[in-house]
Amino acid sequence: MIIPAEKELRAVLARFAQARIEHDVCPTGRTSRNLEDSAYTLCVITGARTVEQALLAADALLEQYGAARGGIGQRDETLAA
């Protein structure tokens, strides 16, 4: 599998999330097509067969990107008060 660039993966995830929200709020034929298209793209970019698998794969890839940078993840950061 070709590993997607982090920027591209994040863009596809954002597109899927937006399509999911729009379809959940006001489902139409257009929102359904947008959701199907973004889900397909997410599956292709992650090499998964289902959206659930694609989301798990995307999470794993994002963890790898964070580890490769040597930085701390968002879960480990503390917010300044």
N, C-alpha and C positions, 0 to 999 in steps of 0.2 A: 504494500500500500504506500502510496505517496503521502507523506505527512504535510498537511496544509500549513501555511504560514499562520502565525498567531493572529495577525491582523485580519486575515481572511476568515479564519474560524470565528473570531469574535463578530465580524460583520454578518456572517451567515446566522449565528446564534441570535443576534439582535433582530435580524429580518424575520426569523422564525418566531421570536417572542412577540414582535409587533403584529405579525399576521395572526398569531394565536389570540392575542388580546382583542384585536378588531373583530375576529370571527366570533369570539365568545360574547362580546358586547352587542353586536348587531349582525347576526349571520345573514349573508346574502350569497348569491352565486359567485360574485366577485371575491368576497372574503374567503369563501371555500376554496376557490381556485388558487388564491394567493397562499393560503395555508398549505394546500397540497404541494404547490410548487416549492415553497420554502422548506417543507418537510423533506421533499425529495432531494433538494440541494444539500440539506444537512446530512441526509443519509449517504449521499454520494461522497461528500467531502470527508466523512469520517469512516467510510467503508462499512457502514452498518446496514442492516436490512429493515430495522424498525426504528421509529422515532425514539423509543425508549432506549434502545441500544446506542443510537446516535448520540443522545444526550449523555449517556454514561461514558461513551468514548470521548466526547468533547470535554467532559470534566477531567478525564484522565490526561488528555493532551494538555489542557490548561495547567494541570499540576506539573507535568513534565516541563512545560515552558517556564514555569516559576522556579522549578528546581535547577534548570539549566542556567537561569539568570543568577542563581545563588541568593536571590532576595527572599524576603519573607512573604508569605502569602497574606491575603487579606484577613484570613481567619486569625493569624498570629499578630496582627497589628493592633495596637491599642490607640484609642482616640484620646487626644489631649482635651482636657476639660476647659 
